[in-house]
Each structure stands twice: as C-alpha cells, then as structure tokens.
Amino acid sequence: MEINTLTDAPVSGDESPFMAAPFRGKNAFWRYFLGGVAPFLVSNIIGAIPLAIVIISYTLDGSTLPQKGGMPDFELMGIDLNLGFALTLFPFILAFFTVVWLVKPLHNRSFGTVINGGRKVRWGKMLFSAFLWIAISAAWLFWSVRTDPGNFSLNNTSRTLLILAALSLLLIPFQAAFEEIIFRGYLMQGFAVLTRNRWLPILITSLLFGLMHSLNPEVREYGFFTMIPQYVFFGLVFAVLTMFDDGIELAIGAHAANNAFLSVFVTHKDSALQTPAMYEQLEIYPWKDFIGLVAMSVVFVVIMAVVYRWKDIRKLYARITVSDSVDAG
C-alpha cells in the first residue's frame, strides 16, 4: 500500500516541509528498499572498477596485495596516496548521482524534497556549518598537539598537501553529501512515513549509519563495540541538526568539513582514507577521541542552536499526524 497525500500541507500543526514531503509521494516499502540499496550496489560494483583495475594490474605478476586494515596499502603498492584517495572516493560520486536520479521515478517527487522539503538549497547554512566545524576541529587538533606533542609527527609539508586539499574540496563533498542524503534525507523520511514519529527515524538511521562503517579499518583494529558507538553518535548529531533545521544542509556541511579536515590535516595508520596529511597521529586512544568528539559536538550544536534560535525540543520526538491521504495503489 502507498500513501499519497493530496494537499500541500499534509501534516497537522506546525509540521516541517522536510518531514511533510515524503507523504506527498509514493511510499511503498519496496520503493525505499530499492532506493536505499541501489546506490550502494552501483558504488560497490561499478564504482569499484577503477580500483579493481589497479589491484589486478599490481597482482598480475604474482605479487601479494599489501593491505592496511583490510584495504589496499597504496603506499606499499607504490601508488601515489592522492591517487589512492581519489580511487577510494570515486564510488561515492556514482552513489551520489544514483540516488539523485532515483528519487523522481521511484517516489514521484523532486530530489529537492529530500534535501529540505523542496525549498531552495540553503548554501549559506551549509558553508557556515562547514566553517564552524573546521574551526572547532582546528582548535581540538591544536590542543591535542600541544598537550601530547610526542604523539604527532609532522608528516607532509610538500606541494602534495595542496593537491590533497584540492582533491578533498572536490571529492569529499560528494561522499559526505551522499551519506547525508541517503541517511538523514532519504531514509529519515522513509522511516518517518513508516513510524509516523521523529525519534525512531533518528535512532534507526543513526544505527544504520554506524553499521555502514563496520568494515572500516578502525573498527577492525580497535573493535566493533569501541568504534561503532562513535559513528552512531556522529549520526545522532547529524540527525539532530536535520530535525531542528528542517533539512540536511547543516549536516552535509559539518560532515564534509569533518572528513576533509581529517584527510588534509591528520591521519593515522588505520585510517579509512589513506592520505599524505600534514600530521600523523602515532597512537590512537579511541575513548579519549570519543570524549573529544562529544565535547566538539556539544559546542557545535549549542552554537547552532543560538545562531538559529532553536527552541522547540519537540522536533526530536513529536508524532507526525497525516491528514487528507488516500490509497495510491
């Protein structure tokens, strides 16, 4: 069964355009299942072809593929780390365009409804979120280096760092935007249709976001129950931003800024993104980093709440009431 709402204001009270949008489209479970799975299939099958070609070329002479945390070790393979970085992110570009293309034919609504309910994209908010997260991350890195200088080594000050920065600005937004679109946009709305409330979509998508990262090298190295809570927490932060701001622009900005900052400024041996970053962190203390992530996130969300005057906590748990709906077949 599909619910297709006939009015332009399909939910009662002061419900948001972002949460109202999915009730105006076609909403059968199979549509969301297909729309959620297809981008990952495209990225992991078609998007992985360039990396597969590189791996096959390396192993044709019988060489054993060197690995780092279950992923190809580009440095030991003699592959430029910036090229390896691009190969790793290429699948996300295909995933991004796949989900963009699927929304209209699958759900009979525009892709913009997944961003913020169909309004113009709020680029200013996205950029503000990115710059604020970079500022907070820079402050945390500065404090970390000052308090534990022996744990950081200056890794790269060559022009390859500028190339990495350019690649990060070009490619990371696709990766971060795809993850936010699929989890905080597309699936958040899908679970809202299914559950008719806000807190369950927040929780479910955050858990799925965490599980998506379960194959990351950090998880393999430090343990599932040590690292997955960090990814789930990050998902919760992005979900809170989305619910309060009625769209995913702030989440995209912060997510892209976080990944780009880490790619350019600090890396470690078990990082999912192997980059010639400025600093290398020699020892990772996952729970200390988790505390730092929580502190940074609290500061970030509080500043956002003050700047955008968020007051209604019900946006995190209120039930969604749908009116004037019919069976669309």
C-alpha positions as CSV (number, residue, x, y, z in Angstrom):
1,M,0.0,0.0,0.0
2,E,1.1,3.5,-0.8
3,I,0.0,6.7,0.8
4,N,-0.2,9.7,-1.5
5,T,-1.3,13.0,0.2
6,L,-3.3,15.3,-1.9
7,T,-2.8,18.6,0.0
8,D,0.2,20.9,0.0
9,A,0.2,20.8,3.8
10,P,-0.1,17.1,4.5
11,V,0.6,17.1,8.2
12,S,-1.1,18.9,11.0
13,G,0.1,21.6,13.3
14,D,3.5,23.2,12.6
15,E,5.0,20.2,10.9
16,S,8.0,20.9,8.7
17,P,8.2,20.9,4.9
18,F,11.1,18.4,5.2
19,M,9.0,15.8,7.2
20,A,5.9,16.5,5.2
21,A,7.5,15.9,1.8
22,P,7.5,12.1,1.7
23,F,3.8,11.9,2.4
24,R,3.2,13.7,-1.0
25,G,5.0,11.0,-2.9
26,K,4.7,7.2,-3.5
27,N,5.8,5.5,-0.3
28,A,5.7,1.7,-0.7
29,F,8.4,-0.1,1.3
30,W,9.8,-1.7,-1.8
31,R,10.5,1.8,-3.3
32,Y,12.6,2.8,-0.3
33,F,14.3,-0.6,-0.2
34,L,15.3,-0.2,-3.8
35,G,16.2,3.4,-3.5
36,G,18.3,2.6,-0.4
37,V,20.1,-0.4,-1.8
38,A,20.7,0.6,-5.4
39,P,23.3,3.4,-4.7
40,F,25.4,1.0,-2.7
41,L,25.3,-1.7,-5.4
42,V,26.3,0.9,-8.1
43,S,29.1,2.2,-5.9
44,N,30.5,-1.2,-4.9
45,I,30.2,-2.8,-8.3
46,I,30.6,-0.1,-11.0
47,G,32.4,2.4,-8.7
48,A,35.0,-0.1,-7.6
49,I,36.1,-0.9,-11.2
50,P,39.0,1.7,-11.3
51,L,40.4,0.4,-8.0
52,A,39.9,-3.2,-9.1
53,I,41.9,-2.5,-12.3
54,V,44.8,-1.1,-10.2
55,I,44.7,-4.1,-7.9
56,I,44.6,-6.6,-10.7
57,S,47.5,-4.8,-12.5
58,Y,49.6,-5.0,-9.4
59,T,49.0,-8.7,-8.8
60,L,49.3,-9.9,-12.4
61,D,53.0,-10.8,-11.8
62,G,52.1,-12.9,-8.8
63,S,52.7,-10.2,-6.2
64,T,50.8,-10.3,-3.0
65,L,48.5,-7.4,-2.4
66,P,49.8,-5.4,0.6
67,Q,46.9,-4.4,2.9
68,K,46.4,-2.0,5.7
69,G,43.4,-2.6,7.9
70,G,41.8,-4.9,5.2
71,M,42.3,-2.3,2.5
72,P,44.9,-2.0,-0.2
73,D,48.1,-0.3,1.1
74,F,48.6,2.3,-1.6
75,E,52.0,3.4,-0.2
76,L,53.5,-0.1,-0.3
77,M,52.0,-0.7,-3.8
78,G,53.9,2.3,-5.0
79,I,50.8,4.3,-5.8
80,D,50.6,8.0,-5.1
81,L,48.4,8.5,-2.0
82,N,46.5,11.2,-3.6
83,L,45.6,8.9,-6.5
84,G,44.6,6.2,-3.9
85,F,42.5,8.8,-2.2
86,A,40.6,9.6,-5.4
87,L,40.1,5.9,-6.2
88,T,38.7,5.4,-2.7
89,L,36.2,8.3,-3.1
90,F,35.2,7.7,-6.7
91,P,32.4,5.1,-5.8
92,F,30.7,7.7,-3.7
93,I,30.3,10.0,-6.7
94,L,28.4,7.3,-8.5
95,A,26.3,6.6,-5.4
96,F,25.5,10.3,-5.1
97,F,24.2,10.6,-8.7
98,T,22.4,7.3,-8.4
99,V,20.2,8.5,-5.5
100,V,19.7,11.9,-7.2
101,W,18.4,10.2,-10.3
102,L,16.2,7.6,-8.5
103,V,14.0,9.9,-6.3
104,K,11.8,11.2,-9.0
105,P,10.9,8.0,-10.8
106,L,10.6,6.0,-7.6
107,H,8.6,8.4,-5.5
108,N,7.0,10.9,-7.9
109,R,8.6,13.9,-6.1
110,S,11.6,16.1,-6.7
111,F,15.0,15.4,-5.4
112,G,14.9,18.7,-3.6
113,T,12.3,17.3,-1.2
114,V,15.0,15.0,0.2
115,I,17.2,18.0,0.9
116,N,14.8,20.3,2.7
117,G,11.3,19.6,1.6
118,G,11.6,21.1,-1.8
119,R,12.8,24.7,-1.0
120,K,16.0,26.2,-2.5
121,V,19.2,24.7,-1.2
122,R,20.4,26.8,1.7
123,W,24.1,27.1,0.7
124,G,24.8,29.7,3.3
125,K,23.9,27.4,6.1
126,M,25.9,24.6,4.5
127,L,29.0,26.8,4.4
128,F,28.5,28.2,7.8
129,S,28.2,24.7,9.3
130,A,31.4,23.6,7.4
131,F,33.5,26.6,8.6
132,L,32.3,26.3,12.2
133,W,33.2,22.6,12.3
134,I,36.6,23.2,10.8
135,A,37.2,25.9,13.4
136,I,36.3,23.6,16.3
137,S,38.3,20.7,14.8
138,A,41.4,23.0,14.4
139,A,41.1,24.1,18.0
140,W,40.9,20.4,19.1
141,L,43.9,19.4,16.9
142,F,45.9,22.4,18.3
143,W,45.1,21.4,21.8
144,S,45.9,17.8,21.2
145,V,49.3,18.6,19.6
146,R,50.2,21.0,22.5
147,T,49.2,18.6,25.2
148,D,50.7,15.4,23.6
149,P,53.4,16.6,21.1
150,G,55.1,13.2,21.1
151,N,52.0,11.6,19.6
152,F,52.1,13.7,16.5
153,S,54.7,13.8,13.8
154,L,54.9,16.3,11.0
155,N,54.1,14.1,8.0
156,N,53.9,16.4,5.0
157,T,54.6,20.0,4.1
158,S,55.2,19.5,0.4
159,R,53.1,20.6,-2.5
160,T,51.3,17.2,-2.5
161,L,49.4,18.6,0.5
162,L,48.0,21.4,-1.7
163,I,46.9,18.7,-4.2
164,L,45.3,16.7,-1.4
165,A,43.5,19.9,-0.2
166,A,42.2,20.5,-3.8
167,L,41.1,16.8,-4.1
168,S,39.4,17.0,-0.7
169,L,37.4,20.1,-1.7
170,L,36.4,18.4,-5.0
171,L,35.6,14.9,-3.9
172,I,34.7,14.9,-0.2
173,P,31.5,16.9,-0.6
174,F,30.1,14.1,-2.9
175,Q,31.0,11.5,-0.3
176,A,29.5,13.4,2.6
177,A,26.5,14.6,0.7
178,F,25.7,11.1,-0.4
179,E,25.8,9.7,3.1
180,E,23.7,12.6,4.4
181,I,21.2,12.4,1.6
182,I,20.8,8.6,2.0
183,F,20.6,8.5,5.8
184,R,19.4,11.9,7.1
185,G,17.4,12.7,4.0
186,Y,16.0,9.7,2.1
187,L,15.8,7.1,4.8
188,M,14.9,9.5,7.5
189,Q,11.8,10.5,5.5
190,G,11.1,6.9,4.7
191,F,11.1,5.8,8.3
192,A,9.0,8.8,9.2
193,V,6.3,7.6,6.8
194,L,6.6,4.1,8.3
195,T,6.6,5.1,12.0
196,R,4.8,8.5,12.0
197,N,7.1,9.9,14.6
198,R,10.5,11.6,14.7
199,W,12.6,9.8,17.3
200,L,12.5,6.4,15.7
201,P,13.8,7.7,12.3
202,I,16.6,9.5,14.2
203,L,17.5,6.3,16.1
204,I,17.2,3.9,13.2
205,T,19.2,5.9,10.7
206,S,21.9,6.6,13.2
207,L,22.3,2.9,13.9
208,L,22.4,2.1,10.2
209,F,24.9,4.9,9.7
210,G,27.1,3.3,12.3
211,L,26.7,-0.2,10.8
212,M,27.7,1.1,7.4
213,H,31.1,1.9,8.8
214,S,31.6,-1.5,10.4
215,L,34.1,-2.7,7.7
216,N,36.3,0.4,8.2
217,P,39.9,-0.4,9.2
218,E,39.5,1.5,12.5
219,V,36.7,-1.0,13.5
220,R,38.9,-4.0,12.6
221,E,41.8,-2.6,14.6
222,Y,40.1,-1.3,17.8
223,G,37.0,-3.4,17.9
224,F,33.3,-3.2,16.9
225,F,32.0,-2.1,20.3
226,T,34.7,0.5,20.7
227,M,34.4,2.3,17.3
228,I,30.7,1.8,16.2
229,P,29.3,3.9,19.1
230,Q,31.4,6.8,17.7
231,Y,29.9,6.5,14.3
232,V,26.4,6.1,15.8
233,F,26.9,9.2,17.9
234,F,28.0,11.2,14.9
235,G,24.9,10.0,13.1
236,L,22.8,11.2,16.0
237,V,24.4,14.6,15.9
238,F,23.7,14.9,12.1
239,A,20.1,13.8,12.8
240,V,19.6,16.4,15.5
241,L,20.8,19.1,13.1
242,T,18.5,17.8,10.4
243,M,15.4,17.8,12.6
244,F,16.0,21.1,14.2
245,D,16.9,22.8,10.9
246,D,14.2,21.1,8.8
247,G,16.7,19.9,6.2
248,I,20.1,18.3,5.7
249,E,22.3,21.3,4.7
250,L,23.9,21.8,8.1
251,A,24.6,18.0,8.3
252,I,26.2,18.0,4.9
253,G,28.4,21.0,5.7
254,A,29.6,19.6,9.1
255,H,30.1,16.0,7.6
256,A,32.1,17.3,4.6
257,A,34.2,19.6,6.8
258,N,35.0,16.8,9.2
259,N,36.2,14.4,6.6
260,A,38.1,17.0,4.6
261,F,39.8,18.3,7.7
262,L,40.9,14.8,8.8
263,S,42.1,14.0,5.3
264,V,44.2,17.1,4.9
265,F,45.5,17.7,8.5
266,V,45.8,14.5,10.4
267,T,46.0,10.8,9.5
268,H,47.0,7.6,11.3
269,K,48.0,4.1,10.2
270,D,44.5,2.6,10.4
271,S,42.6,5.5,8.8
272,A,40.0,4.5,6.2
273,L,41.2,7.3,4.0
274,Q,45.0,7.0,3.4
275,T,46.3,10.5,2.7
276,P,49.6,12.3,2.9
277,A,48.1,14.6,5.6
278,M,50.1,17.3,7.4
279,Y,50.3,15.4,10.7
280,E,50.3,11.7,11.5
281,Q,48.9,10.6,14.9
282,L,51.1,7.8,16.1
283,E,48.9,6.3,18.8
284,I,45.1,6.3,18.8
285,Y,43.2,6.3,22.0
286,P,39.6,5.6,20.9
287,W,37.7,6.5,24.1
288,K,39.7,9.7,24.5
289,D,38.9,10.6,20.9
290,F,35.2,9.8,21.6
291,I,35.1,12.2,24.6
292,G,36.7,14.8,22.3
293,L,34.1,14.1,19.6
294,V,31.3,14.5,22.2
295,A,32.7,17.8,23.5
296,M,33.2,19.2,20.0
297,S,29.7,18.2,19.0
298,V,28.1,19.8,22.1
299,V,29.9,23.1,21.4
300,F,28.9,22.9,17.7
301,V,25.2,22.1,18.4
302,V,24.9,24.8,21.1
303,I,26.4,27.4,18.8
304,M,24.0,26.3,16.1
305,A,21.0,26.5,18.5
306,V,22.0,30.0,19.5
307,V,22.6,31.3,15.9
308,Y,19.4,29.8,14.5
309,R,17.3,30.2,17.7
310,W,16.3,26.5,18.1
311,K,13.9,26.2,21.0
312,D,11.3,23.6,20.3
313,I,12.7,20.3,21.6
314,R,9.6,18.5,20.3
315,K,11.2,18.5,16.9
316,L,13.2,15.5,18.2
317,Y,10.3,13.4,19.3
318,A,6.9,14.7,18.2
319,R,4.5,12.4,16.4
320,I,3.7,13.1,12.8
321,T,-0.1,13.3,12.0
322,V,-1.1,12.9,8.4
323,S,-4.4,14.1,7.0
324,D,-6.2,14.0,3.7
325,S,-4.4,10.9,2.4
326,V,-5.7,8.2,0.1
327,D,-4.6,4.8,-1.1
328,A,-2.5,5.5,-4.2
329,G,-2.3,1.8,-5.1
